[in-house]
Amino acid sequence: MRESEGISLKAGIDPLVRYYRFQARLYDATRWSFLLGRQALLQDIAVHCQPRRILEVGCGTGRNLLKLHRIFPQAFICGVDLSRHMLCVAKRNLRTLNGNLELLEQPYFQPLFPQKPFDLVVFSYCLSMINPGWGQALKAAEGDLRAGGWLAVVDFHSSPFRWFKKWMALNHVRLGDHLLPFLAEHFQPRRIAIKPTYRGLWSFFRFIGTRNHEK
């Protein structure tokens, strides 16, 4: 990564760290009406694969990690997030889990364990908030996935209303139809679903695919 790229990525990270410092305590109580499709994504995953090593990028308060553990109780699960405050909540939520879990506080722009690749990498309402850097995060996921490994994504897609896009941008969310084309180009799609919500105020998508290329 060039030095200029590192400076640009850090400039995108700092506002998110500050944002989640205040949002962590309220996150699970307030986001259920916005972050739609998360349970459906986990159900889709269980249909397509039985992973032994799972990584969730932007794991936040650990909601998905707990559900993934219940679906795949024998799997090693790793969660990475840039917010120390979100991870503090995650540790409380996951305190009853066994030792087959690891939480990492750091940005995700490079593979974490290229020598011990994962069977599944999950992004849940994370990529639309990594601006700049969402493409770099997906390339890192390619490096963290084993040959034939699975990528699962649920995220905001778009909105026909400019005022809503501007309001979401104030909350660090980019609504721009930019994620699905990149996903379809870099991963082999196995399932794509785009769902409108709240009478078309915005749409979200679910994507499940595999690596396009062998390692």
N, C-alpha and C positions, 0 to 999 in steps of 0.2 A: 504494500500500500504506500503510495507516495505521501510525503509530508503534508502537501496541500489537501489531499483527500482526508487525512487524519484530522486536520484542523476543521474541515467542513463537517465531518461526522460528529466531532465533539460538540460543535455548535448546535447540532440537532439534538444531541443527547441531553445537554444541560437543562433546557427548558422542560423536558420530560421528567427528569429527576426532581426538579422543583415542583412540578405539577402533581406528581404522585406522593410527594411528601405530605400534602394536605388531603389527597383523595383516598389514601390507603384505608383509613378507618371507615370510610363511607362506601367504599367501592362495591362490595357484595350486596349491600342494602339498596343501592341506587342504580346499578347497571343492568339488572335483570330485564328491564323493559327495553333496553337498547341492544344488548349483546345476544341477539337471537340466533338460533341454529346450532348452539354449542352442543347440546345433548344429541341432536340428530347427527352431528359430525362424529361423535364418539360411537354412536350406533353403527354408522357407516364403516368406521374403522374395524369394528369387531367382525363385520361381514367379510371384509377383504383380507385381513391379515391377523396373525397371532404373534405379535412382536415379543422379543425377549429383552431388547434394549430400546428404551423410549426416551426421546428428548422433547421437552416442550420449551419453545422460545417465547419469552414474555409470559412466564408462568404466573405472574401476579400473586394473588392471594392463595394460590394452590388449589382452586376449585377443580380444575380439570385434572390435576395430578391425583387428587383423591379419587375421582371417578375412574381414571385410568388404572389406578391400583386395584380398585374393586373389580374391574373388568378383566385385568391381566395381573392377578395377584403374585405370580411368580416372576414377573418382569422387573428388571432394574430400571428405575425411572429417574431421570435427571431434569431438573427445572432450572432455567437461567433467566435472570431478570436484572435490569439495571438499577432498580429501585430497592434500596435497603429497607425502606418502610413497608413496601409491599411484601418483601420476603419475610419480614418480622411477623406479619399476619399469617403468611403461608406456614411458617414454622409452628405457630399455634394450631392452625387448622389441621396440620399433618402430624401432630405430636403422637398420635396413636399408631402410626404406621411402623412397620418393621424397619430394619436398617438398610433395606434395599432401595434407598432413596438418597439423592444428593441435590443440594440447592447451591447455585452459584450466583454471586452478585457481580455482574459485568455486562457490558454491551456484547452484542453478537454480530461480529463482522468477519470472523475467521472461524474455521472448524475448531471444535473443542477437543475432540478425541479422534483425529484421523486414523490413528493406529488401532482404535477400538470402535469401529463404526456402529451406528445405530440402525435398527430395523425400521424405525418410525421416527419422523420429526413432525411435530405439530406446531402450527401457528394459529392462535385463536385471538382474533381482533388485535393483532400486533402489527402486522405489516403496514396497514394504513396509517400507523402512527410513527413509522420510522422514515422521516423525511428531513434530510436525505438519508439514503442507506438501505432502503428496502431491497433493492436488487442485490446489494452486497450481502445482505442477510440470507437471501435465497441461494446465492452462490456458496455461502458458507454451509448451508444445509446440504447442498450437493456433496460437499467434501466430508460431511459428517455421516452421510448415508452409505450403507454397504451397497454393493452391486445388487440391484433388484429391490432396494429398500423403498419404503413408502413415505410420501409426503402428504399431510392432511392440513387443509387450511379452511378456516371460516373467517369471513371479514366483511366489512362494508364494501359495497360495489359502487353505487352511484345514486344520484337524485336529480330529478328534473328541475328542482327549485334552487336558484342561485342563492337566495337568502339562507336556505338550509345548509348549503355547502359552506357558506361563509361562517355560519354559526358553528358548524362542526370543526372548521379550521381553527376557530378560537380555542377549541378543545383538542387541538393537535391531530385532528383526523383529516386525511385527504380523501375526498370522494371524487375519483377521476377516471374510472374504468381502466386503470393502468395495471392492475395486478393480474387479472385473468390472462391477457395475451402473453405476458412474460411466463406465467406458470405453464401455459399450454406449449410454449416454445421450449422450455428447459426441462419439462417433466412429461412423461407419457400419461395423458389423462385417462383415468378409469371411471371417474364419476364427476360430473359438473352439474350443479343446481344453482340457479339464480332465483331468488324469492323476493317479490315485492312485499312491503309491509306498511301498515298504517295508511291504507288506501293510496299507496304509491308515493308516500313521502320520501322514502328511500328504498333501496334494495340491498340485499346482502347475498353472498354466495358461499357455497361449499365446494371444495375441490379436493379430490383424492387422486393421486397419481404416483408413478414410480419413476426412478431415475431413467433418463433417456440413454445414458452411455454407461458402459462397463468401466469399472475402475481399472 
